[in-house]
Amino acid sequence: MASRNAPKIIAIGLDSADPDLLVRWSDADALPNLAALRAQGVWGPLKTPEGLADDAVWPSFSTCVSPARHGRYHFKATLPGSYAAPRFRDHHFCRTPFWASLSDAGKRVAILDVPKSPRASRINGVQLTDWRVHGRDDKTRSIPALLAGTLLGRFGEDRTDRPGSGEFQCNTALPNEQMRRDFMERLKRSVHDKTILAEELLAREPWDLLLVVFKESHCAGHQCWPPGPDLREIYATLDSSIGRLLRFAGRETTVLVFSNLGMRANHTGNHLLDGILRRLERRCRSRRDNARIAADIFYHRARNRLGRPAATSRHRLRCAFVLDHNEVSGAIRVNLAGREPDGRIQSGAELTALLRFLEAELCALIDPATGRRIVDKVIRTADRFEGENADQLPDLLVVWAREQPITAATSATIGTVTALLPDYRPGNHIPGGSYFACGPGIHADPAPHPASIVDIGPTIAKLLGTQLPGVDGQPIPVVGG
């Protein structure tokens, strides 16, 4: 089978599989297939956009550019000229995926379940979207179109994430042990089903690229942190799947296994951020403005309680406001004149002064119970991410200190802000993934070779004898250079 239908590249994504655990457990012989890849080839850490989570990292992987160029930071879109935040859809993306360029170059590709990424409008091969991914954007779709229906009829819908059904088991902490056991069984079944599909595609023809992403390390990381037997079992199940798929590899096959993010305890202050920001804003406005905002808040709360949400946005009276974001960091957007419909802050000196004020005050916040800082850093996105679509990102990312739960914030400026701690998932993302590669021309080297998440696509293209136009990444020298 391998000699007849061996693909040129098998790329396997382990969504949010913690890079430290992958190394530790492969060293401990718990992940024998990954350990063999490390022994036979090269590996290294993957840099990812700091302060952002999977909704920004996966598009950076698939488009090989910065979030300031592909335009996505969260599952909700930020639209210049509007305060609305609709769900991010394909038409909001400003870039196409790298496999579209490979397909246009005549390469036969099979792309299975790359999350939160733009779809190719046409494909020389197979493309499956939103079947078994963490946090689906839309219904399951495919090229050819019949594939999605066939899979749903054969294997059924995703049993941990069903948009519109209210069943998204990774959204909050699992309440009891029975639900945890059921969750684990669903994840293992999901790995099994996708492995069967990938095996059948590998047996069908000699693909130039088979790219498949498994979500289960992501889901288990959220629910089974800190690491223990359950999380280790999911990683072992994924390692077994890697072994099954590598049976189809021949001498001419390059194997690339990668993860996009790590995991740690999910300590965050996002639930406090709006209250903190409101108190800071009072120092930037007149007494009259503060009275208008108080009246506006009362009006909106009253209408919401009556079931009659107001059509206007409360953001219009703010100097800056909080955007929805993953718990890894709070997201703040300035109400900027010329960008927002009712912008209050002028570009130039006024904007610079406001950003400096917010950065200094946020970094000064401490936990009143322990005296520890609760903000690790504040990232000004305009300085960190370059690109023509930077105005679709938050202006500030408030990266929280993750050592302990954050239930209150205090400083000389705001006094003390408290809030009930929401039912957060026990684990959540940290920046940085990893890659492991072996194949023809790759010489075994135990030393780590750092790369970036945007380098994976250019590396695959180089291995297939082509180039990707207009990308930020470069081929990884020890793999495709």
VEXDREN-2710 file (C-alpha; in Angstrom, 1 decimal):
% VEXDREN-2710
k/r/px/py/pz
1/MET/0.0/0.0/0.0
2/ALA/2.7/2.5/0.9
3/SER/4.8/1.8/-2.2
4/ARG/1.8/2.2/-4.5
5/ASN/-0.1/5.1/-3.0
6/ALA/2.5/6.8/-0.7
7/PRO/1.8/10.6/-0.5
8/LYS/4.6/13.1/-0.8
9/ILE/3.6/14.8/2.4
10/ILE/1.5/13.7/5.4
11/ALA/0.8/16.7/7.7
12/ILE/-1.0/16.0/11.0
13/GLY/-2.2/18.9/13.2
14/LEU/-2.7/18.2/16.9
15/ASP/-4.9/21.2/17.9
16/SER/-3.6/22.9/21.0
17/ALA/-1.5/19.9/22.1
18/ASP/0.8/21.3/24.7
19/PRO/4.4/21.3/23.3
20/ASP/5.9/20.6/26.7
21/LEU/3.7/17.6/27.2
22/LEU/4.4/16.2/23.8
23/VAL/8.1/16.2/24.5
24/ARG/7.7/14.9/28.1
25/TRP/5.4/12.1/27.2
26/SER/7.3/11.1/24.1
27/ASP/10.4/10.9/26.3
28/ALA/8.5/8.7/28.7
29/ASP/7.5/6.3/26.0
30/ALA/3.8/7.2/26.3
31/LEU/3.8/8.5/22.7
32/PRO/6.0/6.0/20.9
33/ASN/5.1/7.1/17.3
34/LEU/5.9/10.8/18.1
35/ALA/9.1/9.6/19.9
36/ALA/10.1/7.8/16.7
37/LEU/9.6/10.9/14.6
38/ARG/11.8/12.9/17.0
39/ALA/14.5/10.2/16.9
40/GLN/14.5/10.0/13.1
41/GLY/14.1/13.7/12.2
42/VAL/14.0/17.2/13.5
43/TRP/11.7/19.2/15.8
44/GLY/11.4/22.6/17.3
45/PRO/9.1/25.2/18.9
46/LEU/6.6/27.2/16.8
47/LYS/6.1/30.9/17.5
48/THR/2.5/32.1/17.4
49/PRO/0.9/35.5/17.7
50/GLU/1.3/36.6/21.3
51/GLY/-1.9/37.5/23.2
52/LEU/-4.1/35.7/20.7
53/ALA/-5.7/32.3/20.8
54/ASP/-6.8/29.6/18.3
55/ASP/-9.2/31.9/16.4
56/ALA/-6.2/34.0/15.2
57/VAL/-3.5/31.3/15.2
58/TRP/-5.2/28.8/12.8
59/PRO/-5.9/31.5/10.2
60/SER/-2.2/32.5/10.5
61/PHE/-1.3/28.9/9.8
62/SER/-3.6/28.5/6.8
63/THR/-2.9/31.9/5.2
64/CYS/0.8/32.1/6.3
65/VAL/0.4/35.7/7.3
66/SER/0.0/37.9/10.4
67/PRO/-3.5/38.5/11.9
68/ALA/-3.1/42.1/10.8
69/ARG/-3.2/40.8/7.2
70/HIS/-5.8/37.9/7.3
71/GLY/-8.1/40.0/9.6
72/ARG/-9.3/37.5/12.2
73/TYR/-8.6/37.6/15.9
74/HIS/-11.8/36.0/17.3
75/PHE/-14.9/34.1/16.3
76/LYS/-16.6/37.5/16.0
77/ALA/-15.6/39.9/13.4
78/THR/-14.5/43.5/14.1
79/LEU/-15.8/45.7/11.3
80/PRO/-14.4/49.3/10.8
81/GLY/-17.2/51.7/10.4
82/SER/-19.5/49.7/12.7
83/TYR/-20.0/48.7/16.3
84/ALA/-21.5/45.4/15.3
85/ALA/-19.6/42.2/15.9
86/PRO/-21.1/39.4/13.7
87/ARG/-19.8/35.9/13.6
88/PHE/-16.7/35.6/11.5
89/ARG/-17.6/34.1/8.1
90/ASP/-15.6/33.2/5.0
91/HIS/-16.3/36.5/3.3
92/HIS/-14.7/38.4/6.2
93/PHE/-11.3/36.8/5.5
94/CYS/-8.8/38.9/3.6
95/ARG/-6.7/36.0/2.5
96/THR/-7.0/32.5/1.0
97/PRO/-5.4/29.3/2.4
98/PHE/-2.1/28.1/1.1
99/TRP/-3.6/24.9/-0.2
100/ALA/-5.5/26.9/-2.7
101/SER/-2.1/28.0/-4.2
102/LEU/-0.9/24.4/-4.1
103/SER/-4.1/23.3/-5.9
104/ASP/-3.7/26.0/-8.5
105/ALA/-0.2/24.7/-9.1
106/GLY/-1.6/21.3/-10.0
107/LYS/-0.9/19.5/-6.7
108/ARG/-3.4/16.9/-5.5
109/VAL/-4.4/17.8/-2.0
110/ALA/-6.7/16.4/0.7
111/ILE/-7.5/18.9/3.4
112/LEU/-9.4/17.6/6.4
113/ASP/-10.8/19.9/9.1
114/VAL/-8.4/22.8/9.4
115/PRO/-10.2/25.0/12.0
116/LYS/-11.2/28.6/11.8
117/SER/-9.6/29.1/8.4
118/PRO/-10.8/30.3/5.0
119/ARG/-12.0/27.7/2.5
120/ALA/-10.6/27.4/-1.0
121/SER/-13.4/28.1/-3.5
122/ARG/-12.1/25.3/-5.6
123/ILE/-9.7/22.5/-5.0
124/ASN/-7.7/19.9/-6.9
125/GLY/-8.7/17.1/-4.6
126/VAL/-10.8/17.0/-1.4
127/GLN/-11.6/19.7/1.2
128/LEU/-13.6/19.1/4.4
129/THR/-14.6/21.9/6.7
130/ASP/-16.2/22.1/10.1
131/TRP/-16.9/18.4/10.7
132/ARG/-14.9/17.6/13.8
133/VAL/-13.2/20.8/14.9
134/HIS/-13.2/22.7/18.2
135/GLY/-15.6/25.7/18.0
136/ARG/-17.2/25.3/14.6
137/ASP/-17.8/28.4/12.5
138/ASP/-20.6/26.8/10.3
139/LYS/-22.2/23.6/9.2
140/THR/-20.1/20.8/7.8
141/ARG/-19.2/21.5/4.1
142/SER/-17.0/19.8/1.6
143/ILE/-15.6/19.7/-1.9
144/PRO/-16.9/17.5/-3.5
145/ALA/-20.2/18.5/-1.9
146/LEU/-21.5/14.9/-1.5
147/LEU/-18.6/14.1/0.9
148/ALA/-20.1/16.1/3.8
149/GLY/-23.5/14.4/3.6
150/THR/-21.9/11.0/3.2
151/LEU/-19.8/11.5/6.3
152/LEU/-22.7/12.8/8.4
153/GLY/-24.8/9.8/7.4
154/ARG/-22.0/7.3/8.1
155/PHE/-20.4/8.7/11.3
156/GLY/-23.0/11.3/12.5
157/GLU/-22.6/14.8/13.7
158/ASP/-19.9/16.0/16.1
159/ARG/-21.0/14.9/19.6
160/THR/-19.1/17.5/21.5
161/ASP/-19.8/20.7/19.5
162/ARG/-23.1/21.2/17.7
163/PRO/-23.7/24.9/16.7
164/GLY/-27.2/26.0/17.4
165/SER/-28.0/23.0/19.6
166/GLY/-26.6/24.3/22.9
167/GLU/-24.3/21.4/23.1
168/PHE/-20.7/22.6/23.2
169/GLN/-19.1/20.7/26.0
170/CYS/-15.9/22.7/25.9
171/ASN/-17.6/26.0/26.6
172/THR/-17.7/25.6/30.4
173/ALA/-16.3/23.3/33.0
174/LEU/-17.9/19.8/33.0
175/PRO/-20.2/19.6/36.1
176/ASN/-19.8/16.0/37.1
177/GLU/-17.7/12.8/36.6
178/GLN/-20.3/11.1/34.4
179/MET/-20.2/13.9/31.9
180/ARG/-16.4/13.8/32.0
181/ARG/-16.4/10.1/31.2
182/ASP/-18.9/10.6/28.4
183/PHE/-16.9/13.5/27.1
184/MET/-13.7/11.3/27.0
185/GLU/-15.5/8.6/25.1
186/ARG/-16.9/11.0/22.5
187/LEU/-13.4/12.4/21.9
188/LYS/-11.9/8.9/21.4
189/ARG/-14.7/8.1/19.0
190/SER/-14.0/11.3/17.1
191/VAL/-10.3/10.4/16.7
192/HIS/-11.3/7.0/15.4
193/ASP/-13.8/8.3/12.9
194/LYS/-11.4/10.9/11.4
195/THR/-8.6/8.4/11.3
196/ILE/-10.7/6.0/9.2
197/LEU/-11.5/8.8/6.8
198/ALA/-7.9/9.8/6.4
199/GLU/-6.9/6.1/5.9
200/GLU/-9.4/5.7/3.2
201/LEU/-8.2/8.8/1.4
202/LEU/-4.6/7.6/1.7
203/ALA/-5.5/4.3/0.2
204/ARG/-7.3/5.9/-2.7
205/GLU/-4.5/7.7/-4.5
206/PRO/-1.0/9.1/-4.1
207/TRP/-1.7/12.6/-2.8
208/ASP/0.8/15.3/-3.0
209/LEU/-0.4/16.5/0.4
210/LEU/-2.7/15.0/3.0
211/LEU/-3.4/17.5/5.8
212/VAL/-5.6/16.5/8.7
213/VAL/-6.2/18.3/12.0
214/PHE/-7.4/16.5/15.1
215/LYS/-9.3/18.7/17.6
216/GLU/-9.3/16.3/20.6
217/SER/-6.1/17.5/22.3
218/HIS/-7.7/21.0/22.3
219/CYS/-11.0/19.9/23.9
220/ALA/-9.2/17.6/26.4
221/GLY/-6.8/20.4/27.3
222/HIS/-9.6/22.7/28.2
223/GLN/-11.4/20.1/30.4
224/CYS/-8.7/17.9/31.8
225/TRP/-6.2/20.5/33.1
226/PRO/-3.9/20.1/35.1
227/PRO/-2.5/17.1/33.1
228/GLY/-3.4/13.7/34.5
229/PRO/-4.4/10.2/33.2
230/ASP/-7.4/11.5/31.1
231/LEU/-5.4/14.0/29.2
232/ARG/-2.5/11.5/28.7
233/GLU/-5.0/9.0/27.4
234/ILE/-6.2/11.4/24.7
235/TYR/-2.7/12.2/23.7
236/ALA/-1.9/8.4/23.5
237/THR/-5.0/7.9/21.3
238/LEU/-3.8/10.6/19.0
239/ASP/-0.3/9.1/18.9
240/SER/-1.9/5.7/17.9
241/SER/-3.7/7.5/15.1
242/ILE/-0.4/9.0/13.9
243/GLY/1.0/5.5/13.8
244/ARG/-1.9/4.2/11.7
245/LEU/-1.6/7.0/9.2
246/LEU/2.2/6.6/8.9
247/ARG/1.7/3.0/7.7
248/PHE/0.9/4.7/4.3
249/ALA/4.2/6.6/4.2
250/GLY/6.9/5.5/1.8
251/ARG/10.6/6.5/1.5
252/GLU/9.6/9.5/-0.5
253/THR/7.1/10.8/2.1
254/THR/7.8/13.7/4.4
255/VAL/5.9/13.5/7.7
256/LEU/5.1/16.7/9.6
257/VAL/3.3/16.6/12.9
258/PHE/2.6/20.0/14.6
259/SER/0.7/21.7/17.3
260/ASN/-0.4/25.3/17.3
261/LEU/-0.7/26.3/21.0
262/GLY/0.0/25.2/24.5
263/MET/-2.2/24.9/27.6
264/ARG/-2.0/26.1/31.2
265/ALA/-4.5/26.8/34.0
266/ASN/-7.3/29.1/32.9
267/HIS/-6.8/32.1/35.2
268/THR/-8.2/35.3/33.6
269/GLY/-9.5/38.7/34.5
270/ASN/-11.7/39.2/31.4
271/HIS/-14.8/39.3/33.7
272/LEU/-13.4/42.4/35.4
273/LEU/-12.1/44.3/32.5
274/ASP/-15.2/46.3/31.5
275/GLY/-15.6/47.5/35.1
276/ILE/-11.9/48.4/35.3
277/LEU/-12.0/50.3/31.9
278/ARG/-15.1/52.3/33.0
279/ARG/-13.4/53.5/36.1
280/LEU/-10.3/54.5/34.1
281/GLU/-12.4/56.3/31.6
282/ARG/-13.9/58.6/34.2
283/ARG/-10.4/60.2/34.6
284/CYS/-10.4/61.0/30.8
285/ARG/-13.9/62.6/30.6
286/SER/-15.8/65.6/31.9
287/ARG/-18.5/65.3/34.6
288/ARG/-21.2/65.9/31.9
289/ASP/-19.9/63.1/29.8
290/ASN/-19.9/60.7/32.7
291/ALA/-23.5/61.6/33.5
292/ARG/-24.5/61.0/29.9
293/ILE/-22.9/57.6/29.9
294/ALA/-24.5/56.6/33.2
295/ALA/-27.9/57.6/31.8
296/ASP/-27.2/55.5/28.6
297/ILE/-26.2/52.5/30.7
298/PHE/-29.5/52.8/32.7
299/TYR/-31.5/53.0/29.4
300/HIS/-29.9/49.9/27.9
301/ARG/-30.2/47.9/31.0
302/ALA/-33.9/48.8/31.4
303/ARG/-34.7/47.9/27.8
304/ASN/-32.8/44.6/28.1
305/ARG/-34.8/43.6/31.2
306/LEU/-38.0/44.4/29.3
307/GLY/-36.9/42.2/26.4
308/ARG/-36.5/45.2/24.1
309/PRO/-32.8/45.5/23.3
310/ALA/-31.9/49.0/22.1
311/ALA/-30.8/49.3/18.5
312/THR/-28.0/51.8/19.3
313/SER/-24.7/50.7/20.9
314/ARG/-23.4/51.8/24.2
315/HIS/-19.9/51.9/22.7
316/ARG/-20.7/55.2/20.9
317/LEU/-20.3/57.2/24.2
318/ARG/-17.1/55.4/25.3
319/CYS/-13.5/56.5/24.9
320/ALA/-12.6/52.8/24.6
321/PHE/-14.6/49.6/25.0
322/VAL/-14.1/45.8/25.6
323/LEU/-14.4/43.3/22.8
324/ASP/-15.2/39.7/23.3
325/HIS/-12.2/37.5/23.3
326/ASN/-10.8/34.2/24.5
327/GLU/-9.8/34.2/28.2
328/VAL/-6.1/34.4/27.3
329/SER/-6.3/38.2/27.2
330/GLY/-8.7/41.0/27.4
331/ALA/-9.3/42.9/24.2
332/ILE/-9.8/46.7/24.1
333/ARG/-10.8/48.9/21.1
334/VAL/-10.5/52.7/21.1
335/ASN/-13.6/54.6/20.0
336/LEU/-11.5/56.2/17.2
337/ALA/-12.7/59.1/15.1
338/GLY/-12.8/58.2/11.5
339/ARG/-12.9/54.5/12.2
340/GLU/-15.9/54.0/14.5
341/PRO/-19.2/55.6/13.6
342/ASP/-19.2/57.9/16.6
343/GLY/-15.5/58.0/17.3
344/ARG/-14.6/60.3/20.2
345/ILE/-10.8/59.9/20.3
346/GLN/-8.7/61.7/17.6
347/SER/-5.7/60.0/15.9
348/GLY/-2.3/61.4/16.8
349/ALA/-1.5/62.9/20.2
350/GLU/-4.9/62.2/21.8
351/LEU/-4.8/58.5/20.8
352/THR/-1.2/58.1/22.0
353/ALA/-1.9/59.7/25.3
354/LEU/-5.0/57.4/25.9
355/LEU/-3.1/54.3/25.0
356/ARG/-0.2/55.2/27.3
357/PHE/-2.6/56.0/30.2
358/LEU/-4.4/52.7/29.8
359/GLU/-1.2/50.6/29.5
360/ALA/0.3/52.2/32.6
361/GLU/-2.9/51.8/34.7
362/LEU/-3.6/48.2/33.6
363/CYS/-0.1/47.1/34.4
364/ALA/-0.4/48.7/37.8
365/LEU/-3.4/46.5/38.8
366/ILE/-2.9/44.1/41.7
367/ASP/-4.9/41.4/43.5
368/PRO/-6.0/43.0/46.8
369/ALA/-5.7/39.7/48.6
370/THR/-2.2/38.9/47.6
371/GLY/-0.6/42.1/46.3
372/ARG/0.5/40.3/43.1
373/ARG/0.2/41.9/39.7
374/ILE/-2.8/40.5/37.7
375/VAL/-1.6/41.8/34.3
376/ASP/1.5/40.2/32.8
377/LYS/1.7/42.7/29.9
378/VAL/-0.3/45.0/27.7
379/ILE/0.3/44.5/23.9
380/ARG/-0.3/47.4/21.6
381/THR/-1.4/45.5/18.4
382/ALA/-0.3/48.3/16.0
383/ASP/3.2/47.9/17.3
384/ARG/3.2/44.0/17.3
385/PHE/1.3/43.1/14.2
386/GLU/1.9/44.7/10.8
387/GLY/-0.5/44.5/7.9
388/GLU/-3.1/46.3/5.8
389/ASN/-6.0/44.9/7.9
390/ALA/-4.7/45.9/11.4
391/ASP/-7.8/48.0/12.0
392/GLN/-9.7/44.7/12.3
393/LEU/-7.9/43.9/15.5
394/PRO/-8.3/45.2/19.0
395/ASP/-6.0/48.1/19.9
396/LEU/-4.8/46.6/23.2
397/LEU/-4.5/43.0/24.4
398/VAL/-4.4/42.7/28.2
399/VAL/-2.4/39.5/28.9
400/TRP/-3.3/38.3/32.3
401/ALA/-0.9/36.8/34.9
402/ARG/-1.8/33.1/35.1
403/GLU/-0.5/32.0/38.5
404/GLN/-3.8/32.1/40.4
405/PRO/-7.5/32.9/40.0
406/ILE/-8.3/36.6/39.5
407/THR/-11.4/37.7/41.4
408/ALA/-10.6/41.4/42.0
409/ALA/-8.4/44.2/40.8
410/THR/-7.2/47.3/42.7
411/SER/-5.1/50.3/42.2
412/ALA/-4.8/53.9/43.4
413/THR/-6.8/55.1/40.4
414/ILE/-9.7/52.7/40.3
415/GLY/-10.1/51.6/43.9
416/THR/-11.2/48.0/43.9
417/VAL/-13.3/46.2/41.2
418/THR/-14.8/42.8/42.0
419/ALA/-17.0/40.3/40.2
420/LEU/-18.2/36.8/40.5
421/LEU/-15.8/34.3/38.9
422/PRO/-17.5/32.7/35.9
423/ASP/-17.6/29.0/35.4
424/TYR/-14.4/29.0/33.3
425/ARG/-12.9/25.8/31.8
426/PRO/-10.0/24.6/33.9
427/GLY/-7.4/24.8/31.0
428/ASN/-6.7/27.5/28.4
429/HIS/-4.2/28.5/25.8
430/ILE/-0.7/29.9/26.0
431/PRO/1.3/31.0/23.0
432/GLY/3.6/28.6/21.1
433/GLY/3.3/25.2/19.5
434/SER/5.8/22.7/18.2
435/TYR/6.6/20.7/15.1
436/PHE/8.2/17.3/14.4
437/ALA/9.4/16.3/10.9
438/CYS/11.2/13.4/9.2
439/GLY/11.5/12.3/5.6
440/PRO/13.9/12.3/2.6
441/GLY/16.7/14.9/3.0
442/ILE/15.9/15.5/6.7
443/HIS/18.8/14.5/8.9
444/ALA/18.2/13.5/12.5
445/ASP/19.1/16.2/14.9
446/PRO/18.1/16.2/18.6
447/ALA/18.6/20.0/19.0
448/PRO/15.4/22.1/18.7
449/HIS/15.1/24.3/15.6
450/PRO/12.7/27.2/16.2
451/ALA/10.2/28.3/13.5
452/SER/6.9/30.1/13.2
453/ILE/3.4/29.0/12.6
454/VAL/3.4/30.9/9.3
455/ASP/6.4/28.9/8.2
456/ILE/4.5/25.6/7.9
457/GLY/2.7/26.4/4.6
458/PRO/5.9/27.7/2.8
459/THR/7.8/24.6/4.0
460/ILE/5.1/22.3/2.5
461/ALA/5.2/24.3/-0.7
462/LYS/9.0/24.1/-1.0
463/LEU/8.8/20.4/-0.4
464/LEU/6.4/20.2/-3.4
465/GLY/8.6/22.2/-5.6
466/THR/6.5/25.4/-5.6
467/GLN/6.3/28.8/-3.8
468/LEU/3.5/30.7/-2.1
469/PRO/2.9/34.3/-3.2
470/GLY/2.7/37.2/-0.7
471/VAL/3.2/35.3/2.6
472/ASP/5.0/36.2/5.7
473/GLY/6.5/32.8/6.4
474/GLN/9.7/31.1/5.1
475/PRO/10.5/27.4/4.6
476/ILE/12.0/25.9/7.7
477/PRO/15.6/25.3/6.7
478/VAL/16.0/21.9/8.3
479/VAL/12.8/20.6/6.8
480/GLY/12.2/22.3/3.4
481/GLY/15.0/24.7/3.0
END
